[in-house]
């Protein structure tokens, strides 16, 4: 536990995990707290003692291994901006993070059962606190916000795994072969749209991307690059849009008609594998869009 605390000292964002654990603990003891206010006082006092111990530990480490707290404080004050934020940049980077994670992980949030909600509550609270930390509390528009948003990967992966296991572990029969074939046909058609003529807009101004999206001119390559994030690569916006729209439409069908839950999720999973596979291929090899981009600029 001590080494875990010492490791947390290297990142201010550890407050997200600590806050999620504290809130989850207090919520799990809510009945005791409501019945007896002394219980709340006891827990709050323990939290205060822990914070005092943490501050003392930080002060002690300063003498063991000297470091400049004022520089760290100045660094974080640079991101603590309540006005004049570049909301366009924040929006673009946040959307990029969502594009990285794929719609498969996000739609799983709609299908968390009541019995699993209790088990997954800690991860849901962690997601909410993390989004507040990176999107509201601090201004990361000047940094690689899409890289910082990687914190959503682990909790969403756990939620997806539990949700899918719950869906396919429930009762009900269906023709697996038909829906697997249907999913493969839909995925194959969407995959082939990448080989249509693709326009390659400049990185700046970014409003050029929005004008093409609003104008339904979706046959262009969307850049995933910048900051200290991953190496630059391109993915067809038409491909991204079709996968997102198809996945959301299927999720709505499964949500409205529970009897189709299993077969629809077979197709959703196939689309998710396609989406992740294309992003991985483009990042590692760029055989489709990076090659096309070089051809257009040769």
C-alpha positions in Angstrom: 0.0 0.0 0.0 2.8 2.4 0.9 4.6 1.8 -2.5 1.2 2.3 -4.2 0.9 5.7 -2.5 4.5 6.6 -3.5 3.7 5.7 -7.1 0.6 7.9 -7.0 2.8 10.9 -6.1 4.2 10.9 -9.6 0.9 12.0 -11.2 -1.6 14.5 -9.9 -4.3 12.6 -11.8 -4.1 9.9 -9.1 -6.8 12.0 -7.4 -9.3 10.5 -9.9 -8.8 6.9 -8.7 -8.6 8.0 -5.0 -11.8 10.0 -5.4 -13.6 7.1 -7.1 -12.6 4.7 -4.3 -13.7 7.1 -1.6 -17.1 7.9 -3.2 -17.7 4.2 -3.8 -16.9 3.4 -0.2 -19.2 6.1 1.1 -22.0 5.1 -1.2 -21.7 1.5 -0.2 -22.1 2.6 3.5 -25.0 4.9 2.7 -27.5 3.1 4.8 -25.3 3.3 7.9 -24.5 6.9 7.3 -28.2 7.8 6.9 -29.1 5.8 10.1 -26.3 7.3 12.2 -24.6 10.6 11.5 -21.7 9.6 13.8 -20.7 7.0 11.1 -20.4 9.9 8.6 -18.2 11.8 11.0 -16.1 8.8 11.6 -15.5 8.2 7.9 -14.9 11.9 7.2 -12.4 12.1 10.0 -10.5 9.1 8.7 -10.3 10.8 5.3 -9.0 14.0 6.9 -6.3 12.0 8.8 -5.3 10.2 5.6 -5.0 13.5 3.7 -2.9 14.9 6.6 -0.7 11.8 6.4 -0.3 12.2 2.7 0.7 15.9 3.0 3.2 14.9 5.7 4.6 12.1 3.5 5.0 14.6 0.7 6.8 17.1 2.9 9.1 14.3 4.2 10.0 13.2 0.7 10.9 16.7 -0.1 13.8 16.5 2.3 14.8 12.9 1.2 14.7 13.8 -2.5 14.6 17.6 -3.0 12.2 18.8 -5.7 10.7 22.1 -6.5 7.1 22.2 -5.4 6.6 25.7 -6.7 7.5 24.7 -10.2 5.0 21.8 -10.1 2.4 24.2 -8.7 3.1 26.7 -11.5 2.8 24.0 -14.1 -0.6 23.0 -12.9 -1.8 26.6 -12.6 -1.1 26.8 -16.3 -3.8 24.3 -17.0 -6.2 25.6 -14.4 -8.0 28.1 -16.6 -11.7 29.0 -16.1 -12.1 31.4 -19.0 -10.7 31.8 -22.5 -10.4 28.1 -23.2 -10.1 26.7 -26.7 -13.3 24.7 -26.6 -13.0 23.9 -30.3 -9.7 22.1 -29.7 -11.0 20.4 -26.6 -14.0 19.2 -28.6 -11.9 17.8 -31.4 -9.5 16.0 -29.2 -12.3 14.6 -27.1 -14.0 13.3 -30.2 -10.8 11.8 -31.4 -10.5 9.9 -28.2 -14.0 8.6 -28.7 -13.1 7.6 -32.2 -10.0 5.7 -30.9 -12.1 3.7 -28.4 -14.8 2.8 -31.0 -18.6 2.7 -30.6 -18.5 -0.9 -29.5 -17.3 0.1 -26.0 -19.6 3.1 -25.7 -22.9 1.3 -26.6 -22.1 -1.4 -24.0 -23.0 1.3 -21.4 -26.6 1.1 -22.5 -26.8 -2.6 -21.7 -25.5 -2.8 -18.1 -27.9 -4.9 -16.2 -29.1 -3.9 -12.7 -27.2 -6.8 -11.1 -24.0 -5.8 -12.9 -24.4 -2.0 -12.2 -23.5 -2.6 -8.5 -20.4 -4.5 -9.5 -19.4 -1.9 -12.1 -20.3 1.2 -10.2 -16.7 2.0 -9.2 -15.6 2.0 -12.8 -18.5 4.2 -13.8 -17.7 6.7 -11.0 -14.1 6.6 -12.1 -15.1 7.5 -15.7 -17.3 10.4 -14.5 -14.6 11.8 -12.3 -12.0 11.4 -15.0 -14.1 13.3 -17.6 -14.7 16.1 -15.0 -10.9 16.2 -14.3 -9.8 16.4 -17.9 -12.7 18.3 -19.5 -13.9 20.7 -16.8 -11.5 21.1 -13.9 -8.4 21.7 -16.1 -7.8 23.0 -19.6 -5.8 20.5 -21.6 -6.5 22.1 -25.0 -2.9 23.0 -25.3 -1.8 19.5 -24.5 -2.3 16.0 -26.0 -5.8 15.6 -24.5 -6.6 12.6 -26.7 -3.6 10.8 -25.1 -4.7 11.7 -21.6 -8.1 10.3 -22.4 -6.5 6.8 -22.5 -7.7 6.5 -18.9 -11.2 5.4 -20.3 -9.7 2.3 -21.9 -9.5 0.0 -18.9 -12.8 0.8 -17.3 -14.7 0.6 -20.6 -13.0 -2.7 -21.4 -14.1 -4.2 -18.1 -17.6 -2.9 -18.6 -17.7 -4.2 -22.2 -16.5 -7.7 -21.1 -19.0 -8.0 -18.2 -21.8 -6.7 -20.4 -21.1 -9.1 -23.3 -20.7 -12.0 -21.0 -24.0 -11.2 -19.4 -25.8 -10.8 -22.8 -24.5 -14.1 -24.3 -24.9 -15.9 -21.0 -28.7 -15.2 -20.9 -31.3 -17.6 -22.2 -32.5 -17.5 -25.8 -31.7 -19.2 -29.1 -31.0 -17.8 -32.6 -29.5 -18.8 -35.9 -25.9 -17.9 -35.3 -24.8 -18.6 -38.9 -27.3 -16.2 -40.4 -26.4 -13.3 -38.1 -22.6 -13.9 -38.4 -23.0 -13.9 -42.2 -25.2 -10.7 -42.0 -22.6 -9.0 -39.8 -19.7 -10.0 -42.2 -21.7 -8.7 -45.2 -22.4 -5.4 -43.5 -18.8 -5.1 -42.3 -17.4 -6.0 -45.7 -19.5 -3.3 -47.4 -18.4 -0.7 -45.0 -14.7 -1.8 -45.3 -14.8 -1.3 -49.1 -15.9 2.3 -48.8 -12.3 3.1 -47.9 -11.3 2.4 -51.4 -13.5 5.2 -52.9 -11.9 8.4 -53.9 -10.8 10.2 -50.7 -10.1 13.9 -50.3 -7.2 14.8 -48.1 -7.8 18.1 -46.3 -5.0 20.1 -44.8 -4.5 19.8 -41.0 -5.3 23.5 -40.6 -7.7 25.2 -40.5 -9.7 22.5 -38.7 -12.9 24.2 -39.7 -12.4 22.7 -43.2 -13.2 19.2 -41.6 -16.4 20.5 -40.1 -17.5 22.1 -43.4 -17.2 18.7 -45.1 -19.0 16.9 -42.4 -21.9 19.4 -42.3 -22.0 19.3 -46.1 -22.2 15.5 -46.1 -18.9 15.3 -48.1 -17.7 12.4 -46.1 -15.2 10.9 -48.5 -12.2 12.5 -46.9 -9.3 11.2 -44.7 -9.5 12.3 -41.0 -6.1 12.8 -39.5 -5.2 11.3 -36.1 -2.0 13.1 -35.2 -0.5 15.9 -33.2 1.0 16.6 -29.8 2.8 13.8 -28.0 0.2 11.3 -29.0 0.6 8.5 -31.5 2.4 8.8 -34.8 0.2 10.4 -37.5 -2.2 8.2 -39.5 -5.4 8.7 -41.5 -8.7 6.9 -41.5 -11.6 7.5 -43.9 -14.3 9.7 -42.3 -16.9 7.8 -44.3 -15.8 4.5 -42.8 -15.8 6.0 -39.3 -19.3 7.5 -39.7 -20.8 4.3 -41.2 -19.5 2.1 -38.4 -20.7 4.5 -35.8 -24.2 5.0 -37.3 -24.6 1.2 -37.9 -23.5 0.4 -34.4 -25.8 3.0 -32.8 -28.8 1.9 -35.0 -28.2 -1.7 -34.0 -27.9 -0.8 -30.4 -31.2 1.0 -30.5 -32.9 -2.0 -32.1 -31.5 -4.3 -29.4 -32.5 -1.9 -26.7 -36.1 -1.5 -28.0 -36.5 -5.2 -28.9 -34.8 -7.4 -26.2 -35.7 -10.6 -28.0 -33.2 -9.5 -30.7 -30.5 -8.7 -28.1 -28.1 -11.7 -28.8 -28.3 -11.7 -32.6 -27.9 -7.9 -32.9 -24.9 -8.0 -30.6 -23.3 -10.6 -32.9 -23.3 -8.0 -35.6 -22.2 -5.2 -33.2 -19.2 -7.3 -32.2 -18.2 -7.9 -35.8 -18.4 -4.2 -36.6 -16.3 -3.5 -33.5 -13.6 -6.0 -34.6 -13.6 -4.4 -38.0 -13.3 -0.9 -36.6 -10.5 -1.8 -34.2 -8.7 -3.8 -36.9 -8.7 -0.9 -39.4 -7.4 1.6 -36.8 -4.7 -0.9 -35.8 -3.7 -1.6 -39.4 -3.5 2.1 -40.3 -1.5 3.0 -37.2 1.0 0.1 -37.7 1.2 -0.2 -41.5 -1.0 2.4 -43.2 -1.6 0.2 -46.2 -4.8 1.8 -47.2 -5.0 5.5 -46.3 -1.4 6.4 -45.6 -0.5 5.0 -49.0 -3.4 7.0 -50.6 -2.2 10.2 -48.8 1.3 9.8 -50.2 -0.1 9.2 -53.7 -2.1 12.5 -53.5 0.9 14.5 -52.3 3.5 13.0 -54.7 
